[in-house]
Amino acid sequence: MTLPPTIAIDGTAASGKSTLGVRLAQRLGYLFFDTGILYRAVTCAAFDRGIAVADRAAVERLAGEIDIDLLPPGPEHDDGRTATVLVDGRDVTWEIRTPEVDQAVSPVSAYPGVRRALLDQQRRIGARGRVVMVGRDIGTVVMPDAELKLFVDAELETRAERRYAEAVARGADVTYAEVLADMRARDESDRNKPISPMVPAADAVTVDTTHMDADETVEFVLELMARTR
């Protein structure tokens, strides 16, 4: 089987696209690249430099100035990371996962200047090849020439059940009805964004995970690759 240099995975929330991306990258020996990491890296860098995330102009300037890189986790990093994240050469892999970054990353990711700056960084990393890139506009905007494009989806109720189970496992005080409503609203928002809406690329293969677990989804994609290569 001839492997595609770049695999672009887009899809809905809780569809299993990130899990698929991680496992596929591990099976193929590729870099797993969740593009949301870059927005977290900018947010983390803003904190480090004392820049308020509400200062749009300063954050957009910062995004264009810093160098963000992703590397496969080497044997020296046996800490569960799926990739090593560097900002100007400094390892920030776990710093970008703090509660403070969780709370601040959303407005940062909405700034047009940040999105423009990070698009170049995403393409630079993807152009190296041997990468599985996951997001919501990879096949349509970031890497439209990717050799394999997947759009991962599942029925709304199934995705809500998965997200609800995750929330309960974390001890969150939430009902299934609340999770379902939130997910329905998020789908609507993602699909109707004026910039980079969540839609399948014209040549993407849709992977419906409603009735597949993580292992079955990986095998399905590997079989798809074997049939089409």
Z-matrix of the N, CA and C atoms (Angstrom, degrees):
N
C 1 1.454
C 2 1.532 1 109.86
N 3 1.320 2 117.81 1 125.18
C 4 1.456 3 123.02 2 175.18
C 5 1.519 4 108.89 3 -82.39
N 6 1.320 5 116.80 4 121.53
C 7 1.459 6 120.44 5 -175.02
C 8 1.522 7 111.14 6 -84.98
N 9 1.338 8 117.21 7 139.85
C 10 1.466 9 120.26 8 175.19
C 11 1.521 10 109.59 9 -71.65
N 12 1.343 11 118.86 10 136.31
C 13 1.464 12 120.35 11 179.98
C 14 1.532 13 112.92 12 -60.67
N 15 1.328 14 116.47 13 -35.81
C 16 1.458 15 120.93 14 -178.26
C 17 1.516 16 110.24 15 -129.88
N 18 1.327 17 116.50 16 131.21
C 19 1.463 18 122.22 17 175.81
C 20 1.519 19 107.41 18 -116.22
N 21 1.331 20 116.73 19 119.21
C 22 1.467 21 122.37 20 -179.47
C 23 1.520 22 108.96 21 -101.40
N 24 1.332 23 116.33 22 125.22
C 25 1.462 24 121.30 23 -179.92
C 26 1.523 25 109.26 24 -122.84
N 27 1.317 26 115.23 25 117.11
C 28 1.464 27 121.79 26 173.59
C 29 1.524 28 108.09 27 -115.99
N 30 1.331 29 116.38 28 170.75
C 31 1.455 30 117.95 29 176.98
C 32 1.506 31 113.51 30 159.97
N 33 1.292 32 114.18 31 177.67
C 34 1.459 33 122.23 32 -176.80
C 35 1.520 34 111.77 33 -80.49
N 36 1.319 35 115.55 34 165.06
C 37 1.467 36 121.44 35 178.55
C 38 1.526 37 110.07 36 -64.76
N 39 1.337 38 115.69 37 138.33
C 40 1.470 39 123.23 38 176.79
C 41 1.525 40 113.16 39 62.74
N 42 1.319 41 116.02 40 21.60
C 43 1.469 42 119.37 41 176.89
C 44 1.520 43 111.46 42 -83.84
N 45 1.320 44 116.64 43 -15.07
C 46 1.465 45 120.91 44 -179.11
C 47 1.510 46 113.31 45 100.43
N 48 1.335 47 117.57 46 13.39
C 49 1.468 48 119.70 47 -175.87
C 50 1.529 49 112.49 48 -66.96
N 51 1.336 50 117.94 49 -38.38
C 52 1.463 51 119.75 50 -179.97
C 53 1.520 52 111.36 51 -69.70
N 54 1.318 53 116.42 52 -41.93
C 55 1.469 54 120.11 53 177.37
C 56 1.518 55 110.20 54 -61.65
N 57 1.331 56 115.99 55 -43.27
C 58 1.461 57 120.01 56 176.28
C 59 1.514 58 110.64 57 -60.43
N 60 1.334 59 116.69 58 -45.02
C 61 1.453 60 120.01 59 -179.16
C 62 1.515 61 113.11 60 -60.47
N 63 1.334 62 116.72 61 -44.47
C 64 1.466 63 121.08 62 179.98
C 65 1.524 64 110.44 63 -62.62
N 66 1.313 65 116.58 64 -48.94
C 67 1.472 66 120.09 65 -175.76
C 68 1.522 67 111.76 66 -69.41
N 69 1.318 68 116.33 67 -36.71
C 70 1.457 69 119.36 68 178.35
C 71 1.527 70 110.22 69 -66.23
N 72 1.330 71 116.55 70 -42.10
C 73 1.461 72 120.35 71 178.30
C 74 1.526 73 110.52 72 -62.46
N 75 1.319 74 117.39 73 -40.28
C 76 1.459 75 120.74 74 179.03
C 77 1.521 76 111.41 75 -65.20
N 78 1.320 77 116.45 76 -42.23
C 79 1.468 78 120.20 77 -179.41
C 80 1.531 79 111.82 78 -66.65
N 81 1.331 80 116.72 79 -35.06
C 82 1.461 81 120.55 80 -175.61
C 83 1.527 82 113.11 81 -94.24
N 84 1.338 83 117.47 82 -10.48
C 85 1.456 84 120.35 83 -175.61
C 86 1.515 85 112.15 84 74.32
N 87 1.349 86 116.78 85 32.29
C 88 1.458 87 123.29 86 -179.15
C 89 1.520 88 110.62 87 -101.00
N 90 1.334 89 115.65 88 166.40
C 91 1.458 90 121.75 89 171.54
C 92 1.523 91 108.31 90 -79.68
N 93 1.330 92 117.12 91 131.59
C 94 1.458 93 121.38 92 172.94
C 95 1.514 94 107.95 93 -90.83
N 96 1.327 95 116.27 94 124.31
C 97 1.469 96 121.20 95 -174.87
C 98 1.523 97 109.06 96 -127.57
N 99 1.338 98 115.70 97 99.45
C 100 1.456 99 122.16 98 171.50
C 101 1.522 100 106.41 99 -87.60
N 102 1.335 101 117.26 100 111.50
C 103 1.463 102 120.16 101 -172.31
C 104 1.529 103 112.94 102 -64.49
N 105 1.331 104 117.75 103 -19.00
C 106 1.455 105 120.04 104 175.87
C 107 1.518 106 112.65 105 -61.98
N 108 1.324 107 116.15 106 -20.92
C 109 1.465 108 121.56 107 178.85
C 110 1.524 109 110.86 108 -59.85
N 111 1.327 110 117.06 109 -36.99
C 112 1.464 111 119.78 110 -176.71
C 113 1.517 112 111.97 111 -65.74
N 114 1.330 113 116.73 112 -37.88
C 115 1.469 114 119.65 113 178.33
C 116 1.532 115 109.94 114 -67.51
N 117 1.309 116 115.67 115 -35.96
C 118 1.460 117 119.51 116 175.64
C 119 1.532 118 110.60 117 -65.44
N 120 1.321 119 115.76 118 -38.50
C 121 1.462 120 119.67 119 -179.60
C 122 1.527 121 110.97 120 -64.35
N 123 1.322 122 117.19 121 -40.61
C 124 1.471 123 120.60 122 177.36
C 125 1.525 124 109.78 123 -63.78
N 126 1.332 125 116.75 124 -43.18
C 127 1.468 126 121.30 125 179.67
C 128 1.522 127 110.34 126 -61.00
N 129 1.315 128 116.09 127 -44.75
C 130 1.466 129 121.79 128 179.19
C 131 1.526 130 110.40 129 -62.58
N 132 1.322 131 116.56 130 -42.18
C 133 1.466 132 120.75 131 179.65
C 134 1.529 133 110.79 132 -65.09
N 135 1.325 134 117.05 133 -35.66
C 136 1.465 135 120.20 134 177.27
C 137 1.525 136 110.39 135 -63.11
N 138 1.316 137 116.81 136 -43.65
C 139 1.466 138 120.62 137 177.26
C 140 1.535 139 110.47 138 -59.54
N 141 1.335 140 116.03 139 -45.85
C 142 1.458 141 120.93 140 -177.66
C 143 1.524 142 112.18 141 -60.57
N 144 1.324 143 116.53 142 -32.70
C 145 1.461 144 121.51 143 -175.72
C 146 1.526 145 112.49 144 -98.08
N 147 1.327 146 116.74 145 4.05
C 148 1.452 147 120.25 146 178.44
C 149 1.518 148 113.40 147 71.46
N 150 1.320 149 117.26 148 27.27
C 151 1.465 150 121.85 149 179.22
C 152 1.523 151 109.23 150 -94.21
N 153 1.299 152 118.02 151 127.53
C 154 1.463 153 121.59 152 178.90
C 155 1.526 154 108.99 153 -71.15
N 156 1.321 155 116.92 154 132.10
C 157 1.461 156 119.58 155 -178.63
C 158 1.522 157 111.55 156 -66.00
N 159 1.332 158 117.67 157 -18.39
C 160 1.461 159 121.10 158 177.17
C 161 1.526 160 112.06 159 -77.24
N 162 1.332 161 117.13 160 -12.78
C 163 1.468 162 122.04 161 179.09
C 164 1.520 163 108.60 162 -84.83
N 165 1.322 164 115.18 163 86.24
C 166 1.471 165 120.47 164 -173.41
C 167 1.529 166 112.72 165 -56.01
N 168 1.313 167 117.54 166 -47.53
C 169 1.463 168 120.88 167 -176.60
C 170 1.528 169 111.22 168 -60.45
N 171 1.343 170 116.26 169 -43.16
C 172 1.465 171 120.07 170 -178.77
C 173 1.526 172 111.31 171 -67.99
N 174 1.330 173 116.57 172 -40.13
C 175 1.469 174 119.95 173 -179.69
C 176 1.529 175 110.61 174 -68.31
N 177 1.338 176 116.67 175 -39.90
C 178 1.468 177 119.81 176 177.97
C 179 1.531 178 110.56 177 -64.53
N 180 1.334 179 117.10 178 -38.94
C 181 1.470 180 120.93 179 177.04
C 182 1.519 181 110.12 180 -62.73
N 183 1.337 182 115.01 181 -44.32
C 184 1.463 183 120.74 182 -179.36
C 185 1.525 184 110.97 183 -59.75
N 186 1.323 185 116.84 184 -43.84
C 187 1.466 186 120.69 185 -178.25
C 188 1.520 187 111.54 186 -60.08
N 189 1.336 188 116.28 187 -31.64
C 190 1.457 189 119.63 188 179.56
C 191 1.517 190 113.61 189 -82.62
N 192 1.327 191 116.68 190 -13.98
C 193 1.470 192 120.59 191 -175.90
C 194 1.516 193 113.75 192 -97.10
N 195 1.327 194 117.48 193 -35.00
C 196 1.461 195 119.33 194 -173.80
C 197 1.531 196 111.14 195 -81.96
N 198 1.319 197 115.20 196 156.08
C 199 1.457 198 121.58 197 176.69
C 200 1.527 199 108.20 198 -108.20
N 201 1.332 200 116.00 199 119.93
C 202 1.462 201 121.40 200 179.83
C 203 1.518 202 108.28 201 -110.81
N 204 1.311 203 116.54 202 134.94
C 205 1.457 204 119.68 203 178.95
C 206 1.516 205 109.90 204 -137.63
N 207 1.313 206 115.31 205 153.52
C 208 1.463 207 122.39 206 176.11
C 209 1.513 208 108.73 207 -125.38
N 210 1.322 209 115.62 208 136.43
C 211 1.456 210 121.91 209 178.32
C 212 1.520 211 109.39 210 -130.04
N 213 1.322 212 117.90 211 150.40
C 214 1.465 213 119.24 212 174.21
C 215 1.525 214 109.41 213 -60.66
N 216 1.334 215 118.58 214 146.02
C 217 1.470 216 119.78 215 178.85
C 218 1.521 217 110.29 216 -69.25
N 219 1.308 218 116.00 217 121.57
C 220 1.461 219 120.00 218 179.98
C 221 1.522 220 111.55 219 -82.50
N 222 1.343 221 117.68 220 173.76
C 223 1.472 222 121.75 221 -179.65
C 224 1.520 223 112.97 222 -62.32
N 225 1.325 224 116.69 223 -18.91
C 226 1.474 225 119.85 224 179.80
C 227 1.521 226 111.74 225 -78.21
N 228 1.324 227 116.97 226 -7.98
C 229 1.461 228 120.98 227 -178.90
C 230 1.529 229 110.17 228 -118.20
N 231 1.292 230 116.37 229 74.80
C 232 1.465 231 121.40 230 -179.94
C 233 1.529 232 108.90 231 -94.92
N 234 1.349 233 115.76 232 63.10
C 235 1.460 234 119.87 233 -175.28
C 236 1.527 235 112.54 234 -128.41
N 237 1.326 236 116.07 235 16.28
C 238 1.456 237 119.83 236 175.82
C 239 1.512 238 115.17 237 90.03
N 240 1.318 239 118.05 238 -0.64
C 241 1.469 240 120.28 239 -179.38
C 242 1.526 241 110.45 240 -68.93
N 243 1.330 242 116.56 241 148.22
C 244 1.463 243 121.06 242 175.69
C 245 1.521 244 111.46 243 -95.92
N 246 1.324 245 116.90 244 -14.62
C 247 1.460 246 123.38 245 175.35
C 248 1.519 247 107.94 246 -162.37
N 249 1.314 248 116.40 247 156.95
C 250 1.457 249 121.48 248 174.30
C 251 1.522 250 108.15 249 -97.20
N 252 1.325 251 116.19 250 127.08
C 253 1.462 252 122.01 251 -176.85
C 254 1.530 253 108.81 252 -106.38
N 255 1.330 254 115.68 253 124.67
C 256 1.456 255 121.33 254 -178.83
C 257 1.519 256 110.04 255 -117.90
N 258 1.328 257 116.45 256 135.56
C 259 1.468 258 121.92 257 171.35
C 260 1.517 259 106.90 258 -119.76
N 261 1.334 260 116.06 259 115.06
C 262 1.466 261 122.04 260 -175.41
C 263 1.531 262 110.42 261 51.03
N 264 1.328 263 115.01 262 39.25
C 265 1.459 264 121.44 263 175.62
C 266 1.517 265 115.41 264 85.98
N 267 1.334 266 117.77 265 -4.65
C 268 1.471 267 120.84 266 -178.83
C 269 1.532 268 110.52 267 -98.30
N 270 1.314 269 115.95 268 134.70
C 271 1.464 270 122.18 269 -179.01
C 272 1.533 271 109.93 270 -73.55
N 273 1.342 272 115.71 271 114.88
C 274 1.474 273 120.59 272 -179.67
C 275 1.536 274 110.39 273 -121.87
N 276 1.327 275 116.12 274 22.79
C 277 1.465 276 121.51 275 -173.41
C 278 1.518 277 112.78 276 -50.35
N 279 1.316 278 117.19 277 -44.46
C 280 1.463 279 119.75 278 -177.32
C 281 1.522 280 112.46 279 -95.72
N 282 1.324 281 117.90 280 -22.49
C 283 1.465 282 119.65 281 177.57
C 284 1.524 283 111.99 282 -63.43
N 285 1.322 284 117.29 283 -30.09
C 286 1.473 285 119.87 284 -178.35
C 287 1.525 286 112.09 285 -77.84
N 288 1.326 287 117.04 286 -2.14
C 289 1.471 288 120.80 287 -178.77
C 290 1.526 289 112.45 288 -106.90
N 291 1.314 290 118.22 289 15.57
C 292 1.466 291 120.56 290 -179.39
C 293 1.523 292 110.52 291 -77.15
N 294 1.341 293 117.98 292 158.21
C 295 1.470 294 120.75 293 177.35
C 296 1.529 295 112.20 294 -58.79
N 297 1.327 296 117.01 295 -32.89
C 298 1.463 297 120.05 296 -179.79
C 299 1.534 298 110.99 297 -63.93
N 300 1.327 299 116.19 298 -41.90
C 301 1.464 300 119.77 299 177.66
C 302 1.529 301 109.81 300 -68.79
N 303 1.337 302 116.84 301 -39.46
C 304 1.467 303 120.84 302 177.67
C 305 1.535 304 110.94 303 -52.77
N 306 1.322 305 115.83 304 -43.53
C 307 1.457 306 121.08 305 -174.72
C 308 1.529 307 112.70 306 -76.27
N 309 1.336 308 117.21 307 -24.67
C 310 1.461 309 119.89 308 -172.68
C 311 1.524 310 114.68 309 -104.29
N 312 1.314 311 117.94 310 -12.96
C 313 1.471 312 119.75 311 -171.30
C 314 1.521 313 112.83 312 -70.26
N 315 1.329 314 118.32 313 -29.70
C 316 1.459 315 120.32 314 -175.24
C 317 1.534 316 112.80 315 -59.76
N 318 1.345 317 119.18 316 -52.29
C 319 1.473 318 118.14 317 178.50
C 320 1.521 319 112.75 318 -63.79
N 321 1.329 320 117.52 319 -35.56
C 322 1.464 321 120.50 320 178.51
C 323 1.532 322 110.28 321 -61.28
N 324 1.327 323 116.81 322 -42.79
C 325 1.469 324 120.62 323 -177.39
C 326 1.521 325 112.10 324 -69.69
N 327 1.328 326 117.28 325 -15.09
C 328 1.474 327 120.71 326 -178.99
C 329 1.530 328 112.44 327 -90.03
N 330 1.320 329 118.52 328 -11.55
C 331 1.460 330 120.56 329 -178.72
C 332 1.535 331 110.12 330 -71.12
N 333 1.319 332 118.77 331 123.16
C 334 1.468 333 120.88 332 -178.72
C 335 1.524 334 113.64 333 -57.02
N 336 1.335 335 116.74 334 -39.51
C 337 1.450 336 120.14 335 -179.76
C 338 1.517 337 112.68 336 -65.33
N 339 1.326 338 116.58 337 -34.70
C 340 1.463 339 120.80 338 176.83
C 341 1.523 340 109.47 339 -67.63
N 342 1.319 341 116.84 340 -44.49
C 343 1.469 342 121.01 341 -179.33
C 344 1.530 343 110.77 342 -62.22
N 345 1.327 344 116.43 343 -40.49
C 346 1.465 345 119.14 344 179.00
C 347 1.526 346 111.15 345 -64.92
N 348 1.327 347 116.33 346 -44.71
C 349 1.460 348 120.31 347 -178.89
C 350 1.525 349 111.57 348 -64.22
N 351 1.316 350 116.44 349 -41.44
C 352 1.461 351 119.71 350 -176.71
C 353 1.522 352 112.25 351 -76.43
N 354 1.317 353 117.63 352 -21.42
C 355 1.460 354 119.67 353 176.42
C 356 1.523 355 110.01 354 -59.81
N 357 1.324 356 116.69 355 -43.14
C 358 1.466 357 120.50 356 178.30
C 359 1.526 358 111.33 357 -62.67
N 360 1.337 359 116.03 358 -41.20
C 361 1.470 360 119.52 359 -179.81
C 362 1.523 361 110.81 360 -66.97
N 363 1.335 362 116.90 361 -40.19
C 364 1.457 363 120.22 362 178.38
C 365 1.523 364 111.01 363 -61.83
N 366 1.322 365 116.16 364 -44.78
C 367 1.463 366 119.89 365 -179.33
C 368 1.522 367 111.93 366 -65.93
N 369 1.333 368 116.30 367 -36.74
C 370 1.465 369 119.87 368 178.64
C 371 1.520 370 111.08 369 -61.97
N 372 1.330 371 116.48 370 -45.13
C 373 1.459 372 120.56 371 179.90
C 374 1.524 373 110.47 372 -68.59
N 375 1.327 374 116.87 373 -42.25
C 376 1.457 375 120.09 374 -179.56
C 377 1.514 376 113.15 375 -65.63
N 378 1.337 377 116.99 376 -31.58
C 379 1.461 378 121.07 377 -176.84
C 380 1.525 379 112.46 378 -68.24
N 381 1.319 380 117.35 379 -14.62
C 382 1.467 381 119.49 380 178.45
C 383 1.520 382 111.76 381 -69.16
N 384 1.319 383 115.52 382 -24.47
C 385 1.457 384 119.96 383 -178.06
C 386 1.512 385 112.10 384 85.30
N 387 1.339 386 115.09 385 174.09
C 388 1.464 387 122.59 386 -177.21
C 389 1.531 388 110.17 387 53.36
N 390 1.336 389 115.34 388 50.44
C 391 1.459 390 120.87 389 -177.85
C 392 1.517 391 109.65 390 -137.70
N 393 1.337 392 115.26 391 140.01
C 394 1.458 393 122.98 392 169.92
C 395 1.521 394 106.17 393 -107.59
N 396 1.326 395 116.55 394 111.90
C 397 1.454 396 121.37 395 -174.06
C 398 1.531 397 109.54 396 -107.19
N 399 1.325 398 116.10 397 127.40
C 400 1.462 399 121.53 398 -175.05
C 401 1.518 400 110.73 399 -119.98
N 402 1.337 401 116.14 400 136.08
C 403 1.453 402 120.63 401 177.16
C 404 1.516 403 111.10 402 -175.39
N 405 1.340 404 116.05 403 -143.29
C 406 1.468 405 120.26 404 178.71
C 407 1.521 406 112.90 405 -125.95
N 408 1.341 407 117.09 406 -8.95
C 409 1.455 408 119.33 407 177.84
C 410 1.525 409 111.47 408 -141.03
N 411 1.322 410 116.44 409 30.30
C 412 1.463 411 120.61 410 -176.57
C 413 1.523 412 110.69 411 -67.53
N 414 1.323 413 116.47 412 -51.54
C 415 1.453 414 120.10 413 -176.73
C 416 1.514 415 114.15 414 -72.75
N 417 1.333 416 116.84 415 -21.48
C 418 1.463 417 120.28 416 -177.34
C 419 1.523 418 113.23 417 -97.83
N 420 1.340 419 117.76 418 -31.62
C 421 1.462 420 120.63 419 -173.08
C 422 1.529 421 112.97 420 -123.84
N 423 1.329 422 116.60 421 -52.75
C 424 1.464 423 120.07 422 -171.44
C 425 1.522 424 111.80 423 -71.86
N 426 1.332 425 116.81 424 -53.16
C 427 1.460 426 121.70 425 -178.06
C 428 1.524 427 110.09 426 -129.41
N 429 1.331 428 117.47 427 66.88
C 430 1.466 429 119.33 428 -177.36
C 431 1.529 430 113.41 429 -64.34
N 432 1.336 431 117.26 430 -16.67
C 433 1.462 432 120.75 431 178.96
C 434 1.526 433 112.49 432 -98.12
N 435 1.323 434 117.97 433 11.16
C 436 1.468 435 121.13 434 178.68
C 437 1.527 436 109.94 435 -55.33
N 438 1.313 437 116.05 436 140.33
C 439 1.464 438 120.96 437 -174.75
C 440 1.522 439 112.47 438 -72.20
N 441 1.317 440 117.47 439 -27.45
C 442 1.468 441 121.07 440 176.56
C 443 1.518 442 108.35 441 -134.23
N 444 1.328 443 116.29 442 124.01
C 445 1.458 444 121.99 443 179.00
C 446 1.520 445 109.26 444 -120.73
N 447 1.322 446 115.53 445 129.79
C 448 1.457 447 121.91 446 178.85
C 449 1.520 448 108.94 447 -122.17
N 450 1.317 449 115.71 448 142.40
C 451 1.468 450 120.92 449 171.92
C 452 1.521 451 106.89 450 -121.48
N 453 1.339 452 116.08 451 111.43
C 454 1.462 453 122.22 452 -174.50
C 455 1.523 454 109.67 453 -95.10
N 456 1.319 455 115.49 454 130.99
C 457 1.459 456 120.36 455 -176.96
C 458 1.523 457 108.69 456 -147.98
N 459 1.318 458 115.52 457 167.28
C 460 1.467 459 122.61 458 174.13
C 461 1.516 460 106.58 459 -159.03
N 462 1.312 461 115.57 460 163.65
C 463 1.457 462 119.13 461 178.79
C 464 1.527 463 109.99 462 -58.70
N 465 1.324 464 115.77 463 144.58
C 466 1.461 465 121.42 464 -176.78
C 467 1.522 466 111.99 465 -53.05
N 468 1.313 467 117.26 466 -46.86
C 469 1.471 468 121.27 467 -177.37
C 470 1.528 469 111.23 468 -62.88
N 471 1.322 470 116.51 469 -38.28
C 472 1.465 471 120.10 470 178.80
C 473 1.520 472 110.62 471 -65.02
N 474 1.313 473 116.26 472 -43.06
C 475 1.464 474 119.94 473 179.87
C 476 1.528 475 111.22 474 -66.46
N 477 1.320 476 116.33 475 -38.24
C 478 1.468 477 120.03 476 177.86
C 479 1.531 478 110.53 477 -65.30
N 480 1.319 479 117.03 478 -39.49
C 481 1.466 480 120.52 479 177.92
C 482 1.527 481 111.02 480 -61.89
N 483 1.329 482 116.31 481 -41.29
C 484 1.465 483 120.32 482 178.90
C 485 1.529 484 110.79 483 -64.29
N 486 1.306 485 116.27 484 -46.73
C 487 1.461 486 120.17 485 -178.83
C 488 1.521 487 111.13 486 -66.56
N 489 1.327 488 117.08 487 -36.76
C 490 1.467 489 121.27 488 177.61
C 491 1.523 490 110.38 489 -64.23
N 492 1.329 491 117.00 490 -43.16
C 493 1.468 492 120.92 491 179.22
C 494 1.525 493 110.49 492 -61.92
N 495 1.339 494 116.98 493 -39.54
C 496 1.460 495 120.62 494 177.86
C 497 1.531 496 110.47 495 -63.76
N 498 1.333 497 115.79 496 -41.52
C 499 1.463 498 120.25 497 -178.81
C 500 1.527 499 111.18 498 -65.30
N 501 1.325 500 116.42 499 -43.26
C 502 1.470 501 120.97 500 178.99
C 503 1.529 502 110.31 501 -62.58
N 504 1.336 503 116.09 502 -40.81
C 505 1.462 504 120.55 503 -179.74
C 506 1.525 505 111.43 504 -62.76
N 507 1.341 506 116.19 505 -29.36
C 508 1.470 507 120.48 506 178.28
C 509 1.518 508 111.86 507 -84.88
N 510 1.332 509 116.78 508 -4.80
C 511 1.451 510 120.48 509 -179.67
C 512 1.510 511 114.00 510 85.55
N 513 1.329 512 117.30 511 16.18
C 514 1.466 513 121.00 512 -178.95
C 515 1.526 514 110.98 513 -72.05
N 516 1.318 515 115.54 514 143.23
C 517 1.468 516 121.33 515 179.08
C 518 1.527 517 108.21 516 -93.28
N 519 1.330 518 116.76 517 87.41
C 520 1.453 519 121.80 518 -175.47
C 521 1.526 520 109.22 519 -146.70
N 522 1.301 521 117.07 520 151.13
C 523 1.461 522 121.00 521 178.09
C 524 1.519 523 110.12 522 -101.96
N 525 1.320 524 115.13 523 159.51
C 526 1.465 525 119.46 524 177.56
C 527 1.520 526 110.34 525 -61.21
N 528 1.329 527 116.99 526 -39.20
C 529 1.468 528 120.84 527 -179.65
C 530 1.527 529 110.97 528 -60.36
N 531 1.329 530 117.49 529 -38.67
C 532 1.463 531 121.42 530 179.15
C 533 1.528 532 110.72 531 -67.37
N 534 1.324 533 115.79 532 -43.08
C 535 1.466 534 120.10 533 179.33
C 536 1.525 535 110.30 534 -63.40
N 537 1.330 536 115.93 535 -43.04
C 538 1.466 537 120.88 536 179.70
C 539 1.529 538 110.79 537 -60.87
N 540 1.326 539 116.55 538 -45.22
C 541 1.459 540 120.69 539 -179.90
C 542 1.531 541 111.24 540 -64.33
N 543 1.325 542 116.55 541 -42.23
C 544 1.461 543 120.72 542 179.23
C 545 1.527 544 110.67 543 -62.99
N 546 1.328 545 116.34 544 -41.65
C 547 1.458 546 119.72 545 -177.99
C 548 1.523 547 111.44 546 -69.19
N 549 1.319 548 116.23 547 -37.31
C 550 1.463 549 119.48 548 177.36
C 551 1.536 550 110.04 549 -63.47
N 552 1.330 551 116.30 550 -42.15
C 553 1.466 552 120.47 551 179.26
C 554 1.531 553 110.74 552 -66.77
N 555 1.314 554 116.95 553 -38.61
C 556 1.471 555 120.06 554 179.63
C 557 1.518 556 110.93 555 -66.20
N 558 1.323 557 116.79 556 -41.76
C 559 1.467 558 120.14 557 176.74
C 560 1.521 559 110.66 558 -57.63
N 561 1.318 560 115.46 559 -45.45
C 562 1.454 561 120.43 560 -178.71
C 563 1.526 562 110.67 561 -61.91
N 564 1.329 563 115.42 562 -43.93
C 565 1.457 564 120.13 563 179.58
C 566 1.522 565 111.76 564 -64.68
N 567 1.339 566 116.66 565 -46.05
C 568 1.462 567 120.67 566 -177.55
C 569 1.526 568 112.11 567 -63.72
N 570 1.319 569 116.16 568 -36.49
C 571 1.466 570 119.77 569 -176.41
C 572 1.525 571 112.58 570 -79.20
N 573 1.331 572 116.80 571 -16.68
C 574 1.461 573 119.99 572 -176.28
C 575 1.523 574 113.50 573 -116.73
N 576 1.320 575 117.00 574 18.94
C 577 1.457 576 120.24 575 177.04
C 578 1.530 577 109.69 576 -64.85
N 579 1.335 578 117.58 577 136.72
C 580 1.460 579 119.29 578 178.87
C 581 1.525 580 112.87 579 -66.75
N 582 1.340 581 116.09 580 -26.12
C 583 1.463 582 121.48 581 178.27
C 584 1.527 583 108.62 582 -117.78
N 585 1.324 584 116.73 583 125.39
C 586 1.464 585 123.18 584 176.76
C 587 1.528 586 113.08 585 52.05
N 588 1.318 587 118.17 586 60.82
C 589 1.465 588 119.69 587 176.66
C 590 1.522 589 110.75 588 -66.35
N 591 1.330 590 115.89 589 158.05
C 592 1.460 591 121.57 590 -179.01
C 593 1.536 592 109.20 591 -82.84
N 594 1.327 593 115.63 592 95.19
C 595 1.461 594 121.66 593 177.50
C 596 1.519 595 107.92 594 -137.14
N 597 1.329 596 117.88 595 149.78
C 598 1.469 597 119.36 596 177.75
C 599 1.525 598 110.68 597 -67.97
N 600 1.316 599 116.21 598 143.72
C 601 1.462 600 119.56 599 170.84
C 602 1.522 601 108.35 600 -64.59
N 603 1.311 602 116.67 601 153.32
C 604 1.466 603 121.01 602 -176.40
C 605 1.530 604 111.81 603 -58.57
N 606 1.336 605 117.02 604 -31.59
C 607 1.461 606 120.53 605 -177.97
C 608 1.529 607 112.69 606 -106.83
N 609 1.334 608 116.83 607 19.40
C 610 1.470 609 119.93 608 178.54
C 611 1.521 610 110.66 609 -81.50
N 612 1.322 611 115.70 610 148.78
C 613 1.459 612 122.32 611 173.54
C 614 1.527 613 107.82 612 -93.94
N 615 1.313 614 117.55 613 124.13
C 616 1.461 615 121.01 614 178.65
C 617 1.524 616 109.88 615 -80.95
N 618 1.327 617 115.49 616 129.86
C 619 1.469 618 122.05 617 178.21
C 620 1.521 619 107.25 618 -114.36
N 621 1.317 620 116.44 619 110.10
C 622 1.466 621 122.01 620 -179.19
C 623 1.524 622 108.60 621 -92.50
N 624 1.336 623 115.84 622 113.22
C 625 1.468 624 120.44 623 -176.10
C 626 1.525 625 112.96 624 -98.12
N 627 1.336 626 117.10 625 12.99
C 628 1.463 627 120.19 626 -176.80
C 629 1.524 628 111.78 627 -53.16
N 630 1.320 629 116.51 628 -42.13
C 631 1.460 630 120.88 629 -175.67
C 632 1.531 631 112.28 630 -115.51
N 633 1.344 632 116.56 631 23.18
C 634 1.461 633 120.80 632 178.01
C 635 1.519 634 110.15 633 -126.24
N 636 1.340 635 116.10 634 139.33
C 637 1.462 636 118.78 635 173.07
C 638 1.527 637 107.96 636 -87.20
N 639 1.330 638 116.24 637 -176.55
C 640 1.460 639 120.57 638 -173.99
C 641 1.525 640 112.30 639 -61.77
N 642 1.333 641 117.01 640 -44.77
C 643 1.462 642 120.44 641 -179.32
C 644 1.531 643 111.21 642 -64.34
N 645 1.306 644 116.59 643 -42.06
C 646 1.463 645 120.61 644 179.72
C 647 1.521 646 111.57 645 -64.83
N 648 1.324 647 116.23 646 -35.80
C 649 1.462 648 119.89 647 179.73
C 650 1.523 649 110.96 648 -66.51
N 651 1.333 650 116.86 649 -42.97
C 652 1.465 651 120.41 650 178.10
C 653 1.521 652 110.33 651 -61.31
N 654 1.326 653 116.99 652 -45.99
C 655 1.469 654 120.23 653 -179.37
C 656 1.516 655 110.96 654 -63.49
N 657 1.326 656 116.67 655 -37.27
C 658 1.463 657 120.55 656 178.00
C 659 1.531 658 110.31 657 -60.20
N 660 1.328 659 116.76 658 -45.24
C 661 1.462 660 120.35 659 -178.46
C 662 1.526 661 111.07 660 -69.04
N 663 1.318 662 117.69 661 -40.74
C 664 1.462 663 120.42 662 178.35
C 665 1.532 664 110.75 663 -62.47
N 666 1.318 665 116.88 664 -40.02
C 667 1.464 666 120.54 665 177.31
C 668 1.528 667 110.29 666 -66.46
N 669 1.332 668 116.55 667 -38.91
C 670 1.462 669 120.67 668 176.31
C 671 1.513 670 110.81 669 -60.08
N 672 1.322 671 116.53 670 -44.66
C 673 1.462 672 120.72 671 179.35
C 674 1.512 673 111.23 672 -63.29
N 675 1.323 674 116.79 673 -39.65
C 676 1.473 675 120.06 674 -179.13
C 677 1.529 676 110.90 675 -67.16
N 678 1.334 677 117.33 676 -33.98
C 679 1.468 678 120.54 677 -178.32
C 680 1.517 679 112.11 678 -75.50
N 681 1.338 680 116.42 679 -28.11
C 682 1.468 681 119.48 680 -172.37
C 683 1.521 682 113.26 681 -103.45
N 684 1.314 683 116.77 682 1.54
C 685 1.466 684 119.39 683 -179.12
C 686 1.529 685 111.47 684 -111.82
